[in-house]
Amino acid sequence: MHKIFSIIIVLFLFSNFAFGQEQIDWLTWEEAMEKSKTEKRKFVVDIFTEWCGWCKKMDKSTFSNPEIVAYVNEHYYPIKFDLEYKEDINFNGKVYKFVSGGRNGYHELGAEIMKGKMSLPTVVFLNEEATVIQPIPGFQDISTFKMIMNYFAGDHFKNTPWPRYTRTFEMQALPVKN
């Protein structure tokens, strides 16, 4: 019996290692704000609910991609935020609360940073001072999200319109033929 248990543990450890189970180091609002006191970075907020199928799909595909995991962990303070979170959050000098309504309700902070357009999933990018740069609603595939996270982390949004940036980004990603 001990031998079978040992084999199961080895297989479990191998499967996690072999299948790249590295993941984004998601933080709470409080943890992210505390970390930003010592090192300034932008924030990326994944707004989801437990019942959102597209949110789960984005977790399993986009947010599990090794390149995205590494980039987000290096360049952002990533926050995973349930739109139906029930506790108060003190953020930028204001207390945000859960608003009960209908079957579920929503959290005021989520609604504010989504600019009132509560579509799930939504990823919100904040600057180093935790001010909203832009919410991006809807499921984002791996290649699109790579462009988006680079666009904001590299401050390209300040000088380059998105359509021009996507053309440049795609051209950089194309292989060079001799």
PEBEL-V612765 format. One record per helix or strand of 3 or more residues. SS is the DSSP state (h for helix, s for strand). FROM is the first residue (numbers start at 1). LEN is the number of residues. If there is no record, write none. Layout:
ss/from/len
SS/FROM/LEN
SS/FROM/LEN
This chain:
ss/from/len
h/2/17
h/29/8
s/42/7
h/53/8
h/62/3
h/66/10
s/76/7
s/89/3
s/94/3
h/108/6
s/122/5
s/132/6
h/142/12
h/156/3
h/162/12
